[in-house]
Amino acid sequence: MAHLYKKIIKGRTYWYLRETHRVDGKVKLKWQKYLGTADSILAKL
């Protein structure tokens, strides 16, 4: 299942949609899609 993931880079917050899965008991990233900043996401809505 996909979920929102927040990254803070140089004090700015960026949002990603990300899906993970387990391989040999460890969580691995399956895919991730960049959504942008909160302001850019609101502008798209």
N, C-alpha and C positions, 0 to 999 in steps of 0.2 A: 504494500500500500504506500502511496506517495504521501509525503508530509512537507510542511514548510520548514526551511532551515535558514537561520539568520547568521550572516558572517559580518564581523566588524573589522574593517580594514582602514587603518589610519583614522580612526574615530568616526567613520561613516558606516552606516548600516546598509547592507545589501541583502536581498531576499532571493532564495533559490527554492525550487520545487525539486525534491530529491526522493529517490527510491533505493532502499537497501535490501540485502538478503544475507542469509548466513551460509558460510562455507567453512566446513570443518570447525564449527563452533565459534567462528569469528564473524563479525559483521563486515560486509564488503559493500561498497558503493556500486549500485547497478547502473544508474544514470542520474544526471542532474541537469536542470534547465534554469538558466538565469532569468529572474523576473524583474529585477531592477530595485530601485529604492522605493520606499513607501510612497513618496510623492509621485513617482512615475507610474506606480501601480494604480493609485487613485485617479490619475489623469486618464489612464486607459479605460477605467470603469465609467 
